[in-house]
Amino acid sequence: MDKERLTRFLKFSLLCVLAVGCNFLLNNFCVYFMKFPLFLDTVFNVAVTFAAGLFPGLVTTLISYTVVAIGSNSFSPFILCSIAEVIIVCRLKPAEPKKKHPGESFAFGPYPEMKINSIVSIFAKLMVLYIACSLAVSILGGIIDFFFHGIWLNPKLYYSAEDAFKIGLLRSGTPLLAMDILSRIPVNIVDRFIVIFGGYFISRLIIKLNKQLFVSVR
């Protein structure tokens, strides 16, 4: 391995480790300090995927899961939701913004309509991505919950936000599988917005800090 590739590998490894640490800190800050009952432990998985592509996003996801699994000494199949989210982000993420024209120096430069169109296009693609992730994570998470806790009777060790919606759905006679899926949609509508848009803007910062970091891993 030559020096250049070794440097890129070390930068990539450092990025994944930092992202895992940031996932842990952000989630614990939101859950235990701010008391937000949301799933925000994947923001940096998404940020790395936006910035570096599928493989780095999956590595960050797997390391994050391993850290949590070792810390709690328990297995959780809900990692499949995180993996699915990374794959969807990689498939539907907006293209890299075009470089500025040489004469462009102000906020919108001499080509304001191009700048505005680019922003609108990125926002629209992020909205599609946000909706796709919200639905996919809700459906997959509900199916996993139905089998893991409902069919295989694994005990749930903690209370999560969707449990509050399950009470009303149970009282209305909603079937268990539908209840597990529908109860997640209101929660994911909120937290996937933070994850997708927050992850995108964090990825812009990562790329701006080191544009050459991801050349070898795309």
The 8 nearest C-alpha neighbors of each residue, nearest first, counted from 0:
[[1, 5, 4, 2, 3, 6, 8, 7],
 [2, 0, 4, 3, 5, 6, 7, 8],
 [1, 3, 5, 4, 6, 0, 7, 8],
 [4, 2, 6, 5, 1, 7, 0, 8],
 [5, 3, 7, 6, 1, 2, 8, 0],
 [4, 6, 8, 2, 3, 7, 9, 1],
 [7, 5, 3, 9, 4, 8, 2, 10],
 [6, 8, 10, 4, 9, 5, 11, 212],
 [9, 7, 5, 11, 6, 10, 4, 12],
 [8, 10, 12, 6, 11, 7, 13, 5],
 [11, 9, 7, 13, 12, 8, 14, 6],
 [10, 12, 8, 14, 9, 13, 7, 15],
 [13, 11, 9, 15, 14, 10, 8, 16],
 [12, 14, 10, 16, 11, 15, 17, 9],
 [13, 15, 11, 17, 12, 16, 18, 10],
 [16, 14, 18, 59, 12, 13, 17, 19],
 [15, 17, 13, 19, 18, 14, 12, 20],
 [18, 16, 20, 14, 19, 15, 13, 21],
 [19, 17, 21, 15, 43, 20, 16, 14],
 [20, 18, 22, 16, 63, 17, 21, 59],
 [19, 21, 17, 23, 18, 22, 24, 16],
 [20, 22, 18, 24, 23, 19, 25, 17],
 [23, 21, 40, 19, 25, 20, 24, 43],
 [22, 24, 20, 21, 26, 25, 27, 19],
 [25, 23, 21, 27, 26, 22, 28, 20],
 [26, 24, 28, 22, 27, 23, 21, 29],
 [25, 27, 40, 29, 39, 23, 28, 24],
 [26, 28, 30, 24, 29, 31, 25, 23],
 [27, 29, 32, 25, 26, 31, 30, 24],
 [30, 28, 33, 26, 35, 27, 32, 34],
 [31, 29, 34, 35, 27, 28, 36, 32],
 [30, 32, 34, 27, 28, 29, 33, 35],
 [31, 33, 28, 34, 29, 30, 27, 35],
 [32, 34, 29, 35, 30, 31, 28, 27],
 [35, 33, 30, 31, 32, 29, 36, 28],
 [34, 36, 30, 29, 37, 33, 31, 32],
 [37, 35, 160, 30, 34, 159, 38, 29],
 [36, 38, 35, 190, 39, 160, 186, 30],
 [37, 39, 40, 190, 36, 26, 41, 187],
 [40, 38, 26, 41, 37, 42, 190, 194],
 [39, 41, 22, 26, 38, 42, 23, 25],
 [42, 40, 44, 39, 43, 22, 45, 194],
 [43, 41, 194, 198, 45, 44, 40, 39],
 [42, 44, 46, 45, 18, 41, 22, 47],
 [45, 43, 41, 56, 47, 42, 46, 60],
 [44, 46, 48, 43, 198, 42, 47, 49],
 [47, 45, 198, 43, 202, 49, 48, 44],
 [46, 48, 50, 56, 44, 45, 49, 51],
 [49, 47, 56, 52, 45, 51, 46, 50],
 [50, 48, 46, 47, 202, 51, 52, 45],
 [49, 51, 202, 47, 48, 46, 52, 206],
 [52, 50, 48, 213, 47, 49, 217, 55],
 [51, 53, 48, 217, 54, 55, 49, 89],
 [52, 54, 56, 48, 55, 89, 57, 86],
 [53, 55, 57, 56, 52, 58, 216, 48],
 [56, 54, 58, 57, 53, 52, 59, 51],
 [57, 55, 48, 53, 59, 47, 44, 54],
 [56, 58, 60, 54, 59, 55, 61, 53],
 [59, 57, 55, 61, 60, 56, 62, 54],
 [60, 58, 15, 56, 62, 57, 61, 44],
 [61, 59, 57, 63, 58, 62, 44, 56],
 [62, 60, 64, 58, 63, 59, 57, 65],
 [61, 63, 65, 59, 64, 60, 58, 66],
 [64, 62, 60, 19, 66, 61, 65, 59],
 [63, 65, 61, 67, 62, 66, 68, 60],
 [66, 64, 62, 68, 67, 63, 69, 61],
 [65, 67, 63, 69, 64, 68, 70, 62],
 [66, 68, 70, 64, 65, 69, 71, 63],
 [69, 67, 65, 71, 73, 72, 70, 66],
 [70, 68, 72, 66, 67, 71, 65, 73],
 [69, 71, 67, 68, 72, 66, 73, 65],
 [72, 70, 68, 73, 69, 67, 74, 66],
 [73, 71, 69, 68, 70, 74, 67, 66],
 [74, 72, 68, 71, 75, 69, 70, 67],
 [73, 75, 68, 76, 72, 71, 69, 77],
 [74, 76, 77, 78, 73, 68, 64, 147],
 [77, 75, 78, 79, 74, 143, 147, 80],
 [76, 78, 79, 75, 80, 140, 143, 81],
 [77, 79, 81, 76, 80, 82, 75, 64],
 [80, 78, 82, 77, 81, 83, 76, 139],
 [81, 79, 83, 78, 77, 82, 136, 84],
 [82, 80, 84, 78, 79, 83, 85, 60],
 [81, 83, 79, 85, 84, 80, 78, 86],
 [84, 82, 80, 86, 81, 85, 79, 87],
 [83, 85, 81, 87, 82, 86, 132, 88],
 [84, 86, 88, 82, 83, 87, 89, 45],
 [87, 85, 89, 83, 84, 88, 90, 82],
 [88, 86, 90, 84, 89, 85, 91, 83],
 [89, 87, 85, 92, 91, 90, 86, 84],
 [88, 90, 86, 87, 92, 53, 91, 85],
 [91, 89, 87, 88, 92, 86, 85, 53],
 [92, 90, 88, 89, 87, 128, 93, 124],
 [91, 93, 88, 89, 90, 94, 49, 124],
 [94, 92, 121, 124, 95, 91, 125, 120],
 [93, 95, 96, 92, 121, 97, 91, 124],
 [94, 96, 97, 93, 98, 92, 121, 50],
 [97, 95, 94, 98, 117, 93, 121, 118],
 [98, 96, 95, 99, 117, 94, 100, 114],
 [97, 99, 96, 100, 95, 101, 103, 114],
 [100, 98, 103, 101, 97, 102, 104, 108],
 [99, 101, 103, 102, 98, 110, 108, 104],
 [102, 100, 103, 99, 104, 98, 108, 109],
 [101, 103, 100, 104, 109, 108, 99, 105],
 [104, 102, 108, 100, 101, 109, 99, 105],
 [103, 105, 108, 102, 106, 107, 101, 109],
 [106, 104, 108, 107, 103, 109, 102, 111],
 [107, 105, 108, 104, 103, 111, 114, 109],
 [106, 108, 111, 105, 114, 110, 109, 103],
 [109, 107, 103, 105, 110, 104, 106, 111],
 [108, 110, 103, 111, 107, 102, 105, 104],
 [111, 109, 108, 113, 112, 107, 114, 103],
 [112, 110, 107, 114, 113, 108, 109, 115],
 [111, 113, 115, 114, 110, 116, 107, 117],
 [114, 112, 116, 111, 115, 110, 117, 107],
 [113, 115, 111, 117, 112, 116, 107, 118],
 [114, 116, 118, 112, 117, 113, 111, 119],
 [117, 115, 119, 113, 118, 114, 112, 120],
 [116, 118, 120, 114, 115, 119, 113, 121],
 [117, 119, 115, 121, 120, 116, 122, 114],
 [120, 118, 122, 116, 117, 121, 123, 115],
 [121, 119, 117, 123, 118, 122, 116, 124],
 [122, 120, 124, 118, 123, 119, 93, 125],
 [121, 123, 125, 119, 120, 124, 118, 126],
 [124, 122, 126, 120, 125, 121, 119, 127],
 [125, 123, 127, 121, 126, 122, 93, 128],
 [124, 126, 128, 122, 127, 123, 129, 121],
 [125, 127, 129, 123, 128, 124, 122, 130],
 [128, 126, 124, 130, 125, 129, 131, 123],
 [127, 129, 125, 131, 126, 130, 132, 91],
 [128, 130, 126, 132, 127, 131, 125, 195],
 [131, 129, 133, 127, 132, 128, 126, 134],
 [132, 130, 128, 134, 129, 133, 135, 127],
 [131, 133, 135, 129, 134, 130, 136, 84],
 [134, 132, 130, 187, 136, 131, 135, 188],
 [133, 135, 137, 131, 132, 136, 138, 130],
 [136, 134, 132, 138, 137, 133, 139, 131],
 [135, 137, 139, 80, 133, 140, 138, 134],
 [138, 136, 134, 140, 183, 135, 180, 184],
 [139, 137, 141, 180, 135, 140, 136, 134],
 [138, 140, 142, 136, 141, 137, 135, 143],
 [141, 139, 143, 137, 142, 138, 136, 144],
 [140, 142, 180, 179, 144, 138, 139, 143],
 [143, 141, 145, 139, 144, 140, 138, 146],
 [142, 144, 140, 146, 145, 141, 147, 139],
 [145, 143, 141, 147, 142, 148, 146, 140],
 [146, 144, 149, 142, 143, 176, 148, 147],
 [145, 147, 150, 149, 143, 144, 148, 151],
 [148, 146, 144, 151, 143, 145, 149, 153],
 [149, 147, 152, 153, 144, 146, 151, 145],
 [150, 148, 145, 152, 146, 151, 147, 144],
 [149, 151, 146, 152, 148, 147, 145, 153],
 [150, 152, 147, 153, 148, 146, 149, 145],
 [153, 151, 148, 149, 150, 154, 147, 146],
 [152, 154, 148, 151, 147, 155, 149, 150],
 [155, 153, 156, 152, 148, 147, 149, 157],
 [156, 154, 157, 153, 148, 158, 152, 147],
 [155, 157, 154, 158, 153, 159, 73, 71],
 [158, 156, 155, 159, 154, 162, 160, 71],
 [159, 157, 162, 160, 156, 155, 161, 163],
 [160, 158, 161, 162, 157, 36, 163, 37],
 [159, 161, 36, 162, 163, 37, 186, 158],
 [160, 162, 182, 183, 163, 164, 159, 186],
 [163, 161, 165, 160, 164, 159, 158, 166],
 [162, 164, 161, 165, 166, 160, 167, 159],
 [165, 163, 182, 161, 162, 166, 167, 168],
 [164, 166, 168, 162, 163, 167, 182, 169],
 [167, 165, 169, 164, 168, 163, 170, 162],
 [168, 166, 170, 169, 165, 164, 171, 163],
 [167, 169, 165, 171, 170, 166, 173, 178],
 [170, 168, 172, 166, 171, 167, 173, 165],
 [171, 169, 167, 172, 168, 166, 173, 165],
 [170, 172, 168, 169, 173, 167, 166, 174],
 [171, 173, 169, 170, 174, 168, 175, 167],
 [172, 174, 168, 169, 171, 178, 175, 177],
 [175, 173, 177, 176, 178, 172, 169, 168],
 [174, 176, 178, 177, 179, 173, 145, 169],
 [177, 175, 179, 178, 145, 174, 180, 142],
 [176, 178, 180, 174, 179, 175, 181, 173],
 [179, 177, 175, 181, 176, 180, 182, 173],
 [178, 180, 141, 176, 177, 182, 181, 175],
 [179, 181, 141, 177, 138, 178, 137, 183],
 [182, 180, 178, 183, 184, 179, 177, 137],
 [181, 183, 161, 164, 180, 179, 165, 184],
 [184, 182, 137, 161, 181, 186, 180, 185],
 [183, 185, 187, 181, 186, 137, 182, 188],
 [186, 184, 188, 187, 183, 182, 189, 181],
 [187, 185, 183, 184, 188, 189, 190, 161],
 [186, 188, 190, 184, 189, 191, 133, 185],
 [189, 187, 185, 186, 191, 133, 184, 190],
 [190, 188, 187, 186, 192, 191, 185, 193],
 [189, 191, 187, 193, 192, 37, 188, 194],
 [192, 190, 194, 187, 193, 189, 195, 188],
 [193, 191, 190, 195, 194, 189, 196, 129],
 [194, 192, 190, 197, 191, 196, 195, 189],
 [193, 195, 42, 191, 197, 198, 192, 196],
 [196, 194, 198, 192, 197, 193, 191, 129],
 [195, 197, 199, 198, 193, 194, 192, 200],
 [198, 196, 193, 194, 200, 199, 195, 201],
 [197, 199, 46, 201, 195, 42, 45, 196],
 [200, 198, 202, 196, 197, 201, 46, 195],
 [199, 201, 203, 202, 197, 198, 196, 204],
 [200, 202, 204, 198, 203, 199, 46, 197],
 [201, 203, 46, 205, 50, 199, 204, 200],
 [204, 202, 200, 206, 201, 205, 207, 199],
 [203, 205, 207, 201, 202, 206, 208, 200],
 [206, 204, 202, 208, 207, 203, 201, 209],
 [207, 205, 210, 203, 209, 208, 204, 202],
 [206, 208, 204, 205, 209, 210, 203, 202],
 [209, 207, 205, 206, 204, 210, 203, 212],
 [208, 210, 206, 211, 207, 212, 205, 213],
 [211, 209, 206, 212, 207, 208, 213, 205],
 [210, 212, 209, 213, 214, 206, 7, 215],
 [213, 211, 209, 210, 214, 7, 10, 11],
 [212, 214, 216, 51, 215, 211, 217, 210],
 [213, 215, 211, 216, 212, 217, 210, 7],
 [214, 216, 213, 217, 7, 4, 212, 8],
 [217, 215, 213, 214, 51, 52, 55, 54],
 [216, 52, 51, 215, 214, 213, 53, 54]]
